[in-house]
Amino acid sequence: QAQLVESGGGLVHPGESLRLSCSGSGFSLDHHAIGWFRQAPGKEREGVSKISASGGFTNYADSVKGRFITWRDSNKNTVTLHMNNLKPEDTAVYFCAADPNIYYDESLAEGAFKYWGQGTQVTVSS
């Protein structure tokens, strides 16, 4: 059965970096746009970033632009979210999700994402 798995979460200090990885278990990520979403306690889940199936297009939420970057490695069947200059407000459970649609747009809405991981905790605290 298709499943996504996130890894790399942990506790870091403000200003530090962390790298998250999304991998496919039982299927290839090659033909899916991959999005990253996060949910902080008491808040709604929000879109963080998105990368097209080809890797040629990326989009980021305004809150993370210039700090986060996402890329994919088809040979490893993974998608990475590298987070720089982390802030306490980045603290959340981070999810990756796969969109099987053949088109790509700039929206970070989660409706088109059909496969989700269980999430990994990122905590930014001094």
URPEJO-V922694 format. One record per pair of residues at least 24 apart in sequence whose ideal C-beta (glycine too) atoms are under 6 Angstrom apart, sorted by the first residue. I is the first residue (numbers start at 1). J is the second residue. D is the distance in Angstrom with one decimal. If there is no record, write none. Layout:
# URPEJO-V922694
I|J|D, I|J|D
This chain:
# URPEJO-V922694
1|26|5.8, 2|26|5.3, 2|27|4.5, 2|115|5.4, 4|96|5.4, 4|115|5.5, 4|117|3.8, 5|117|5.5, 6|96|5.3, 6|117|4.5, 6|120|4.1, 9|120|3.3, 9|121|4.8, 9|122|4.9, 11|123|4.6, 12|86|5.7, 12|124|5.7, 13|126|5.7, 14|87|5.9, 14|124|5.8, 14|126|5.7, 15|85|5.8, 16|86|5.7, 17|84|4.9, 18|83|5.0, 19|82|4.9, 20|81|4.4, 20|94|5.9, 21|78|5.3, 21|80|5.5, 22|79|4.5, 22|96|3.4, 23|78|4.9, 24|77|5.3, 28|77|6.0, 29|77|5.6, 30|74|5.4, 32|98|3.9, 32|99|5.8, 32|100|5.6, 33|99|4.2, 33|104|5.6, 34|79|4.2, 34|96|6.0, 34|98|5.8, 35|97|5.0, 35|113|5.6, 36|81|4.9, 36|96|5.6, 37|95|4.8, 38|92|3.8, 38|94|4.8, 39|92|5.6, 39|93|5.3, 40|92|4.2, 47|108|2.6, 50|108|5.8, 52|104|4.4, 57|104|5.7, 59|106|4.8, 86|124|4.5, 88|124|5.1, 90|124|5.1, 91|123|5.2, 91|124|5.1, 93|119|4.2, 93|121|5.5, 94|120|5.5, 94|122|5.4, 95|119|4.7
